[in-house]
Each structure stands twice: as C-alpha cells, then as structure tokens.
Amino acid sequence: MITHWIPLIGGLFFGLIPPRLLLNSECRYLSFEGFWSRVVTPQKSNQRKRRWWKLPLVWIDPFRGYVTAWLLTQSFEPVVKAQGFEKIAPLFATALALFIVVWVQSSGRRQQNETISPCAFLAGMMVSLLPPIVAISAIAIGSATAIALNSFAAGYIVAMLTTAGFGYLFMGPSLWLPIYTVLVAAPLLLNWIRRTSLVIPVRC
C-alpha cells in the first residue's frame, strides 16, 4: 500500500481538531428536543431566540468535514499489481482514518455522560464521499425525520438507510458503500457504546 503523507497529514489536521476549540463560554449542550424547543422554536413570547447560526461551528464544520474526507480518501492507494489483501488495504486504512475522525468529533463530553452529535461535520463528509444525489437525499430525509420524531437517533438511522438504498442505486455494489453507510450512523453507534446521550453545542 502506498501512503501519500501530505493529504494524510492534512486530513488528520482538519479532522482531529477538538470541537471545543471552536466553541466559546456561551455555548450550551442540548438534546435534540431541547435544541428544537428552546432555540429554534421557543414557545414563550418572552423567550429570546438563541442565535445558534452565529456559532462558528455551524459554518466551519461542513467545510472541515468536506476537506477532511476528501484528503483522507486521497491518502492511500494500492501498489502496482497488488494481490489479495493488498488490493483492499487502502480501503481499510481510509475507513479507519474516517472513523477515528468521527470518534474525535463526537468526544469531549464523557464526564457529562454525553456524546456530541457532529451533524454539520458529518454532512460535509457525506457531500465529499457520496454522489451528490445520495448525500443530499440522506441529509434531507434524515433531518426531516429527526425534526418529525424529535430525535437525533431516528435521524441517523433513517439517514443511514437512505445512504444504503440510494447508494446502491447510484454506486452499485461498491465496497465503499458499507463503510460510508456505517460512517453516517457512527455518532449513534458511538453513543450506544458509551451509554451516553446525544447532544449538540448551541450558542446561548
């Protein structure tokens, strides 16, 4: 396997920046229900809407996710006349790097028994890794489901299923498809492994 160190180092640089470095003291961590009811659609007339869209994370993370995924997919390639495992070694190396990045982006709240939901970062990765129609469909349908059911978990599950279904239609039986499908639901899987609650940082 040939390793291209410049894109690998660049991808890890953008992907391993801890989310807390892009947050400030005004940020609070809310569940999806808390985010939607208290920030996006506050019920009380005297409750000021939080300007969550002013958080740098909202604007920087999609770009970081896109660049990180693109650089990491350029980091490994098989050697000439590769045989056996050598042919798929770059696939496993890339998958490992992508999952490590998502693990870092969802970390930082273990002491509070919480897992950060890196929605914007993951959306950027999806746009970079998947055909546009697959990425946009998964993001849109997953987001709509999360809103309808008031749940991060439901959104991730539906986004994963949409990625698998649409991905097969537009990518065929690609070895990358199972990796991308699991990657979409990685925050939910990590949350289950850690026995935590999914939260999102919001500017308050």
C-alpha positions as CSV (number, residue, x, y, z in Angstrom):
1,M,0.0,0.0,0.0
2,I,1.3,3.4,-0.9
3,T,0.7,6.2,1.6
4,H,0.5,9.8,0.5
5,W,1.7,11.7,3.6
6,I,0.7,15.2,2.6
7,P,-3.0,14.6,2.2
8,L,-3.0,12.2,5.1
9,I,-1.4,14.8,7.5
10,G,-3.7,17.5,6.1
11,G,-6.8,15.3,6.6
12,L,-5.9,14.4,10.1
13,F,-5.0,18.0,10.9
14,F,-8.5,19.2,9.9
15,G,-10.3,16.2,11.3
16,L,-8.6,15.9,14.7
17,I,-9.3,19.5,15.8
18,P,-11.3,19.0,19.0
19,P,-14.8,20.6,18.7
20,R,-14.3,22.5,22.0
21,L,-11.6,24.7,20.3
22,L,-14.3,26.2,18.1
23,L,-16.7,26.9,20.9
24,N,-16.9,29.7,23.5
25,S,-18.2,30.1,27.0
26,E,-21.7,31.0,25.8
27,C,-22.3,27.5,24.4
28,R,-24.6,25.0,25.9
29,Y,-25.1,21.4,25.1
30,L,-28.7,20.4,24.4
31,S,-30.6,17.3,23.3
32,F,-32.5,17.5,20.0
33,E,-35.7,18.2,21.9
34,G,-34.0,20.9,23.9
35,F,-32.4,22.4,20.8
36,W,-35.7,22.5,18.8
37,S,-38.0,23.7,21.6
38,R,-35.7,26.2,23.3
39,V,-33.6,27.5,20.5
40,V,-35.3,27.1,17.1
41,T,-39.0,27.5,18.1
42,P,-39.2,28.8,21.7
43,Q,-42.8,28.7,23.0
44,K,-42.8,31.6,25.3
45,S,-43.1,35.0,23.8
46,N,-40.6,36.5,26.2
47,Q,-38.0,33.8,25.5
48,R,-35.4,35.2,23.2
49,K,-34.3,33.0,20.3
50,R,-30.7,32.0,20.6
51,R,-28.8,32.9,17.5
52,W,-27.4,29.4,17.1
53,W,-26.4,30.1,13.5
54,K,-23.8,32.5,14.7
55,L,-21.8,29.7,16.2
56,P,-18.5,29.3,14.2
57,L,-19.0,25.5,14.3
58,V,-22.1,25.8,12.2
59,W,-20.2,27.4,9.3
60,I,-16.8,25.9,9.7
61,D,-17.7,22.2,10.4
62,P,-19.2,21.4,7.0
63,F,-16.1,22.8,5.3
64,R,-13.8,20.9,7.7
65,G,-15.8,17.7,7.2
66,Y,-15.6,18.0,3.4
67,V,-11.9,18.8,3.3
68,T,-11.1,16.1,5.8
69,A,-12.9,13.3,3.9
70,W,-11.5,14.4,0.6
71,L,-7.9,14.5,1.8
72,L,-8.2,11.1,3.6
73,T,-9.6,9.4,0.5
74,Q,-6.6,10.6,-1.4
75,S,-4.1,9.3,1.2
76,F,-3.9,5.6,0.3
77,E,-3.7,3.6,-2.9
78,P,-2.7,0.0,-3.7
79,V,0.7,-0.9,-5.0
80,V,1.1,-1.8,-8.7
81,K,0.0,-5.4,-9.4
82,A,-1.5,-5.7,-5.9
83,Q,-3.0,-9.0,-5.0
84,G,-5.2,-10.4,-2.2
85,F,-5.4,-8.1,0.8
86,E,-3.1,-5.6,-0.8
87,K,-5.9,-4.6,-3.1
88,I,-8.3,-3.6,-0.3
89,A,-5.7,-2.4,2.3
90,P,-6.2,1.2,1.2
91,L,-10.0,0.8,1.8
92,F,-9.5,-0.4,5.4
93,A,-6.8,2.3,6.1
94,T,-9.1,5.0,4.8
95,A,-12.1,3.6,6.7
96,L,-10.1,3.5,9.9
97,A,-8.9,7.1,9.5
98,L,-12.5,8.3,8.8
99,F,-13.9,6.6,11.9
100,I,-11.1,7.9,14.1
101,V,-12.0,11.4,12.9
102,V,-15.7,11.0,13.7
103,W,-14.8,9.5,17.1
104,V,-12.8,12.6,17.9
105,Q,-15.5,15.0,16.7
106,S,-18.1,13.3,18.9
107,S,-15.9,13.2,22.0
108,G,-15.2,15.7,24.8
109,R,-18.3,15.3,27.0
110,R,-17.7,11.8,28.5
111,Q,-17.6,13.2,32.1
112,Q,-21.0,14.7,31.5
113,N,-22.2,11.3,30.1
114,E,-22.8,12.9,26.7
115,T,-21.8,12.4,23.1
116,I,-21.6,15.3,20.7
117,S,-23.6,14.9,17.6
118,P,-21.3,16.3,14.8
119,C,-24.2,16.9,12.4
120,A,-22.6,19.7,10.3
121,F,-19.2,18.0,10.2
122,L,-20.7,14.7,9.1
123,A,-22.8,16.4,6.5
124,G,-19.7,17.8,5.0
125,M,-18.1,14.4,4.9
126,M,-21.1,12.9,3.2
127,V,-21.1,15.5,0.5
128,S,-17.4,14.8,-0.1
129,L,-17.7,11.0,-0.1
130,L,-21.0,10.2,-1.7
131,P,-22.6,11.1,-5.1
132,P,-24.4,14.4,-4.6
133,I,-27.9,12.9,-5.0
134,V,-27.2,10.3,-2.4
135,A,-25.6,12.8,0.1
136,I,-28.3,15.4,-0.3
137,S,-31.1,12.8,0.0
138,A,-29.7,11.3,3.1
139,I,-29.1,14.6,4.8
140,A,-32.6,16.0,3.8
141,I,-34.6,12.8,4.7
142,G,-32.5,12.3,7.9
143,S,-33.0,15.9,9.0
144,A,-36.7,15.8,8.3
145,T,-37.1,12.5,10.3
146,A,-35.1,14.0,13.2
147,I,-37.4,17.0,13.3
148,A,-40.6,14.9,12.9
149,L,-39.7,12.5,15.6
150,N,-37.7,15.0,17.8
151,S,-34.8,12.6,17.9
152,F,-31.2,12.5,16.8
153,A,-31.3,8.7,16.8
154,A,-34.2,8.5,14.4
155,G,-32.5,11.0,12.1
156,Y,-29.2,9.0,12.0
157,I,-31.0,5.7,11.4
158,V,-33.1,7.0,8.5
159,A,-30.0,8.8,7.0
160,M,-28.1,5.5,7.2
161,L,-30.9,3.6,5.5
162,T,-31.2,6.3,2.8
163,T,-27.5,6.1,2.2
164,A,-27.6,2.4,1.8
165,G,-30.6,2.4,-0.5
166,F,-29.8,5.4,-2.7
167,G,-26.1,4.5,-2.6
168,Y,-26.8,1.1,-4.1
169,L,-28.8,2.6,-6.8
170,F,-26.2,5.2,-7.8
171,M,-22.9,3.4,-6.7
172,G,-23.8,-0.2,-7.4
173,P,-22.2,-3.0,-5.3
174,S,-19.2,-0.9,-4.2
175,L,-17.0,-2.0,-1.3
176,W,-17.1,1.7,-0.2
177,L,-20.8,1.7,0.3
178,P,-21.0,-0.4,3.5
179,I,-18.2,1.8,5.0
180,Y,-20.0,5.1,4.1
181,T,-23.3,3.7,5.4
182,V,-21.9,2.8,8.8
183,L,-20.0,6.1,8.9
184,V,-23.3,8.0,8.6
185,A,-24.6,6.3,11.7
186,A,-21.2,6.4,13.6
187,P,-22.2,9.0,16.1
188,L,-25.3,6.9,17.1
189,L,-23.1,3.8,17.3
190,L,-20.5,5.6,19.5
191,N,-23.3,7.0,21.7
192,W,-24.6,3.4,22.2
193,I,-21.2,2.0,23.0
194,R,-20.5,4.8,25.5
195,R,-24.0,4.6,27.0
196,T,-24.4,8.4,26.8
197,S,-26.9,10.9,25.4
198,L,-26.5,12.7,22.1
199,V,-26.2,16.5,22.4
200,I,-25.4,19.4,20.1
201,P,-23.5,22.6,21.1
202,V,-25.6,25.7,20.8
203,R,-24.8,29.4,21.3
204,C,-26.9,30.7,24.1
